[in-house]
Amino acid sequence: MSGGRAGSTWNRRCAHLLDLARRHRRPAVALRLTTDLETCLERNAVRSPDRRVPDQVLRWQYALALEATTETLFAEGFTAVLSPTPTDAPASTEAVPDIRFVCVTWPDGQHA
């Protein structure tokens, strides 16, 4: 798997989920969200304190997102990579992939 994620908890969890998708003949779809870091930090700042994410965590996740290029994600085993924008929103849920797993990991390796 790619760069900074090699050997991490995220890597192992992701590899497990990709393996499950392959074994069950299901697509493994990666969503690349392209919101810029400043917008993420601004939105986070107005969240209630119990929902706010530490800025260093957002910066860490953003750096991981930059590493996760379309090419890298395909190389890791994803069968499709989507980079939705607000104008890509489907008119109905029929166009939305059947997503069963989402994995977010904090810098200390704990899953959120």
matplotlib code that plots the C-alpha trace (Angstrom):
import matplotlib.pyplot as plt

x = [0.0, 1.0, 3.7, 2.8, 0.1, 2.4, 2.4, -0.2, -3.4, -5.3, -3.3, -4.2, -7.9, -8.1, -6.4, -8.9, -11.8, -10.4, -9.9, -13.6, -14.7, -12.7, -13.9, -17.5, -17.1, -18.1, -16.6, -14.2, -15.0, -12.7, -14.1, -11.6, -13.0, -11.2, -12.2, -9.2, -7.6, -8.6, -12.3, -12.0, -10.4, -13.1, -16.0, -14.4, -14.0, -17.7, -18.7, -19.9, -17.0, -18.2, -18.0, -14.8, -11.8, -8.3, -6.7, -3.6, -5.8, -7.4, -4.0, -2.8, -5.9, -5.5, -1.8, -3.0, -5.7, -3.0, -1.0, -4.1, -4.0, -6.3, -3.4, -2.3, -5.8, -6.1, -2.7, -3.9, -6.8, -9.8, -12.0, -13.3, -12.2, -14.8, -14.0, -17.4, -18.0, -21.2, -22.4, -22.1, -24.8, -27.1, -30.8, -31.7, -30.0, -30.1, -26.9, -25.0, -22.7, -23.7, -21.0, -20.8, -17.5, -15.9, -12.6, -11.2, -8.1, -6.7, -2.9, -2.7, -4.0, -7.5, -10.5, -13.1]
y = [0.0, 3.6, 5.8, 7.0, 4.4, 1.3, -0.8, 1.3, 0.2, 1.8, -0.3, -3.5, -2.6, -1.4, -4.6, -6.7, -4.8, -5.1, -8.8, -9.1, -7.3, -9.6, -12.8, -11.7, -10.4, -6.9, -3.7, -1.8, 1.9, 4.6, 8.1, 10.9, 14.0, 17.1, 19.8, 22.0, 22.1, 25.6, 24.9, 21.7, 23.7, 26.5, 24.0, 22.2, 25.5, 26.1, 22.6, 22.1, 21.2, 17.6, 17.2, 19.1, 17.2, 18.4, 20.5, 18.3, 15.3, 17.2, 18.1, 14.5, 13.2, 15.8, 14.7, 11.1, 12.2, 13.9, 10.6, 8.7, 9.5, 7.6, 5.6, 4.7, 3.6, 1.4, -0.1, -0.8, -2.9, -0.6, -1.4, 2.2, 5.6, 8.4, 12.1, 13.6, 17.3, 19.1, 19.2, 15.4, 14.8, 12.1, 12.9, 9.7, 7.1, 4.6, 6.1, 5.9, 2.8, 0.3, 1.3, -1.1, -0.1, 3.2, 3.3, 6.4, 6.2, 8.8, 9.4, 7.2, 4.2, 4.1, 3.8, 6.5]
z = [0.0, -0.3, 1.3, 4.9, 5.4, 4.9, 8.0, 9.8, 11.5, 8.6, 6.1, 7.9, 8.3, 4.7, 3.4, 5.4, 3.9, 0.4, 0.9, 2.0, -1.1, -3.3, -1.5, -1.8, -5.4, -4.4, -5.7, -3.4, -4.1, -2.8, -2.3, -2.8, -1.2, -2.5, 0.0, 0.6, 4.0, 4.9, 4.2, 6.4, 9.2, 8.9, 9.0, 11.9, 13.9, 13.9, 15.1, 18.6, 21.0, 21.3, 17.5, 16.8, 15.5, 16.7, 14.0, 13.9, 13.1, 10.2, 8.9, 9.2, 7.4, 4.7, 4.2, 3.8, 1.3, -0.8, -0.9, -1.9, -5.6, -8.0, -9.2, -5.7, -4.7, -7.8, -7.0, -3.4, -4.8, -5.1, -8.2, -8.6, -7.4, -7.2, -6.7, -6.1, -6.3, -5.1, -8.7, -8.9, -6.3, -7.7, -8.2, -6.4, -4.2, -7.0, -8.4, -5.1, -4.7, -2.0, 0.5, 3.5, 5.2, 6.1, 8.0, 9.7, 11.9, 14.2, 14.3, 17.4, 15.5, 17.1, 14.8, 14.9]

ax = plt.figure().add_subplot(projection="3d")
ax.plot(x, y, z, "-o")
ax.set_aspect("equal")
plt.show()
